Amino acid sequence: MIVEPEKFKVHSLTGRITLKLMMQAFKAVKKNRGAAGLDKVTIQMFEKNLDQNLAALMRDLKSRAYEPIPLRRAYIEKGKYELRPLGIPAVRCRVAQEVVRRLIAPIFEPTFHNDSYGYRKGRNCHMAIVRVLKLARGGYRVVVDADVKAFFDSISHELIMELVAARIADGNILGLIQKFLRSGVMEDGVLKPTKVGVPQGGVISPLLANIVLNHLDWQLHAQGCKFARYADDFVLMCKTMAQAEKALDLIRNILGLDLKLELNLKKTKVVKFSKGFQFLGFDISSYSVRMRSASEEKFKMSIRKLTKRSHNLDAEVVVKLNRVIRGTVNYFHTPFSTTLTQFRNLDAWIRKRIRCMKFKRIWVTDNRRMKNQHIYRLGLLSCRELCLAVKER
């Protein structure tokens, strides 16, 4: 894709790197927590000599002496039988990325499409779903449920740099972004180069992803398409099957010809709104907006890890369970969702796990030995009661 350079580019961003900005970046990294990188330096260790560490990093960033530490490979569970690879940057590198992100985000933010909701200040997943539901009420009842194949692992570095350079003329900042992209990843003791893609786990990766997919947004807009996008997860809303098939061809062409990406044909489909589809963890249809089965299974897996029969039931377990329960309910129980019955059933399942943990067995008679009231007197939160409390507010 040939990117038209902006008439007015931003220069001298390097001069805006100050100790104040460095401190703001560190506080943002600390707030997001996260594990140590390849150098095994934790946030707490970095903070012990914070002033010296930030001053040294600032000198490196401004003098072009900065060299990133390779990413540490880690895997998280994406589904029941699937793992998602992450690239964990060192704390020092996360601060550096956050500094550059804060410098360039205000430049690109005004250019982003209004129907892009991912990783943008003041926007979230729920707003994307509300947009989809509003379009459905407006007669757009055919859905193109699109999935980009290995998106974060497949973005072209050349394309990223071309798009960023169209608005930024500071060679040092461009060089830093290129270094972030090419930092490499250490896996099983072997350093593997990163010649393509952005690391899932990198601080600046979501912004770079939005910069790339912003081209897709505006191309769809130019063709009159209605859509909602959250990072690489997006749906198009059409009025007829014919329009949907045409939109699908349009997406395939824009991704393939302009962005050098491709659709995951196994996960991309055209479906009527009444039949239902999955978006951002929800099952959405004309009849309900519920937590999808994969999200429910992920929640159960988290609960299972905390309620093993070999462990003792104590106050610490209850605190950890409440953290998982509260986070899940806060995300899935919304003004537009219909999850009350689903969470009531999950409450019963959690109580069963608690009884098994307490008595080291599964007996129906244990329901009488440890009544519901007793379980909740331990301080355990009820999914259903949390839902009702939200509704009353």
N, C-alpha and C positions, 0 to 999 in steps of 0.2 A: 504494500500500500504506500502510495506517495502522499506524504503529509505536507500540506501547504504551511510554510513557516508563517508565524504570526508577524504582523506588521510591527508590533511593539513587543519586544521580548524583555524579560526581566534580567537585569545585570546585577552584579555585585552582591549576590546573596551571601557570599562568604563573609563579607564585612558585618553581616547581621548576627554572626555567631558570637554570643557574649556569654559570660559566666552565668548571667541571669537565665538565658535560654538553656544553658547546659543543666542548671539546677531544675528548671521546669521539666526538662526531658527526663531527668533521673526520677523525679517524683512520679511522673506518669508511668515509668517502667516499674517502679516500686509498687505502685497501686495495682498494677496488673499481675504482680507477683511472677511466678514462673520459675522453672528449675535453672540450675547452673548450666553453663555451656561446656564446651570442650576443655576449657582451662580450669574447670571445677570451682570457679569463684562465684559464690552466691551473692545475692543482693546485699545481705547483711555484711559479708566480708568486704564488698566494694564500698559500702557506706562507712566503714571504720576509718578510712582515710579519704573521705569523700572530696574534700576541697582539693587535695593534691591530685586525686584521680581525675576529677573533672577538668582541672587546669591542664594536666598533661594531655588528656584526650582533646581538649579544645585546641591546643597547640598543634597536635597532629592533624586535626581536621582542617585547620586553616593553612597549614604549610604543605599540604599534599603528602605528608609523611604517614598518614593513617593507612594501616594494613589490617584487614579483617581477620579474625580468628576463624578457621573453618567451622562449619556448623556441626553440631552433635546430632546424629541420627537417633530418633526415638519413634516409637509407634504407639498409637492409641486405637482403641476399639472403635471402628466405624459402624459395625453391625455385629451380628452374632458370629459370623464367620469371616469377617473382613477387618483388616487393619489399615489405618491411614498413616503414611509416613510423615513425620514432622522433621523440620530442620531447626534445631534449637541454637540460636546465636548466644554467644557469651554476653554477660551483662554489659560489658564495655561496648560491644557492638550494638546491643539493643538501644543503649543511650545514644550512640552515634546515629543510628537509623531514625530514632525519634526526633533528634535535632533536625535532620534533613527533612523528615516528614513534616515537621512544624513549619519549616521554611517554604516548602513547595505546595503544601495542601491549600493555603489561601489563594494560590495562583490558579489552581485547577478547579477548585470547588465551584466557582461561579459558572464554569463551563459544563458542569454535569447536568444531565437530564433530570427533570423533576420526578420521573418515575423510577429513578435509581435510589434504592433505600439502604444499601449495605455499607456499613463502616463509614457513615457520614453523621456528623454532629446533628442532633435533633431528629434523627430518623432511626427506624428500627424495623424488625421483622413484622410486627403487628400492623404497622402502617402499610406495608406492602400487601398484606392479606386484606386489609380494609379496602384498599384500592381495587383488588381483584373482585371482592364482593360487590363493590359499588358498580363496577363495569358489568357484572352479571345481572344486577338489577336493572341496568340500562339496556338490556337486550343482547349483550355479548355473551352468548350461551355456549359457544364452542371454544374449547381450550386447546392451545398448542403447549403441551407440557414438555419443554425443551431441556436437554442436559448436554453440557459441553464435555466432551471426552477428555479426562485428565487435564482439566483446565490449568490449574496452578503449575502443573509439571510440564506444560506444553507451550507456554507463552514464549514467543521469540524475544531474546534479549535485544536484537537489532531493532525490532518493532518498538519495544519499550523505550529504548534510547532515542529513536526517531520521534516518537510522540512527545517525550519530555523535552527534547531539544527544540521542538517547534515553539515552545513558550519560554524556555530558560536558556540564557546565553552564558551563564557562569560555568566556565570549563571545569573548575574545581568541584562544584556540586555535581556536575554530570559525571566526573571521574569517580566521585564517591559512590554514586548510584551504581555505576558499572562494577565497582569493587564489591558492593553488597551482593550483586547478582552473581559474580564469579568467585565467591569466597570458597566454594568447594564444601563437601560434606564428608565427615569421617564416619565410616561404618565398618565395624569389625576390624578396626585397626588399619583400614585402607582409606587413603584420601582419594575421593572421587571428585573429578571436576564437575562444576555445574555450568554447562554450556547452553542450557535452555531451561525455562521455567523460573518461578519465584518460590522460595521456600515457604511452606505452610508452617507458620511459627515466627516468621520474620515480621518485625514491627511495620516496615514500610510496604510489605507485600500487598495488603488490601488496597492501599491507595494506588499502587502501580496497576493492580488488576482493574480497578475502576477506570483508570486512565485509558487502558486498552479497550475495555468494553463500552466506554462512552461513545466510541465510534459506531458500535452496533446500535446503541440506543438512538442516536440521531439519524442513522440510516433507516431504522424502523419507523421513527417519527415522520421522516420525509415521505414515507409510503403510506402514512395514515394509520399505522398499526397501533393498537392499544395494548399496553403491557405493564408488567411490574417486574422489576429485577432487584434481587438482593445478591450482590457479588455475581457468581456464575450460575446462580439458581434463578430462573426466570420463566414466566408464563406469558403467552400472548392470548388475548381475548378477541374472538371474532364472532360475527353474526351468523355465518353460514359455514358449512363444511368446505365449500369451494374456496372461500376466503382463507380458511385455515390452512388448506393444502398449499395455496399460493404463498402464504406467510411462511410456511415451513421451508419451501424452496428458497425464499428470500433469505431466511436465516442461514441456511446451508451455504448459499453463495457468498454472503457477507463474511461469514466465519472462514470459509475456505479460501476465497480469493483475496480478501483484504487482511484478515488477521492470522492466516495460516493455522487455523484451528479446525476441528471437526466435531460434529454432533455425535453423541453416543446413541446410535440408532436403537439399541436395546432398551434404553430408558426414555427415549423421546417418542411421544405419541400425540395423536389428535383424538380428543375425546369430548363428548357432550358434557356440559356442566352437571347435568342431572345424574350422570353415571359416576362422577367423582374423580378426583385426582389428588396427588400429594404435592404439598408445597410448604417448605420451611417447617417440617416436622408435623404438619397437620394433614388429616384426611378431610378434604373439602368437597362438598356436594350440595345439591339443592336442599337436602334434608338435614344436614348437620355439618358442624366443623369440630372434629374430634382429634385427640392425640392419635397419630397414626400408629399402627401396630409395632413398627420398628422402634419408634420413640418410646412406646410403652415397655417394650422388651429391654431397651437400654436403661430405663428407669428401674425395672425389676433387677437387672444385673447389678446396678449400683446398690440396691437394697440387699441382694443376696450376699454381696461381698462383706456387708456390715453385720449380717445376721447369721453367720455360720454357727452351727450347733457346737462346734469345738470351742467357741469363744464364750465368755461370760457376759451376761446381760448387766450392764452397769450404766452409770450416768453419762460416761463418755460416748458410749454407743448411741444413746438417745440423742445426744447433741449432734452427732454426725448424721444420724437418720433425719433429724429435723432440718438440717442444712439441705439435704437432698430433696426432702419433701417440699420444703418452702420454695426452693428454686424451681422445681418442676411445676408446682401449682401456679406460681407467679407467671410463668411463661405460658402455660397451656389454658389456664382459666381466665378468659377475657370476656368483655361485653359481647363479642361476636361468636364465642365458642359454646358448644353444648357438651360439656364434659362432666357434669355433676354425677350422673349415673356411673360413668367410667371411673371417677375417683372414689365413689362409694365402694365399688367392687375392689379397687386397689387397697382401700382401707382394710377390708376383710382379709385380703391376701397378706398384708403387712402384719396384721394381728396374728395370723397363723404362723408366720415366720418368727414372731416374738415368742409365741408359746413353744414352738419347737426349740428355740434357742434356750429358753428357760428350763424346759423339762427334758431336753435332749432326745425328743421322740415326736411322733405324730399320732396323737390319740384324740378322738372327738371329746372324750370326757374331760380333757384339759381345758375345754371352753368354760366348764363350770368351775374348775380349780382356779383359773385366772380369767376373771370376767373382763369385759371391755373397759368398765370403769376403772379397774385396777391398772390396766395397761396405760390408760390416759393419765392416771394419777402419777405415773412415773415421769410425766412431762412430754410424752410423745405427742406430736401434732397429728391432727386428723386432716386428711386431704379434703374431705367433704366440708368439715367445719371451716377450714381456711377459705374454701370456695364461697361459702355462705357469708363469711365475714367480709370478703371482697365485695360481694353483691350488695351488702347493707351499707357500704360506705358511700 
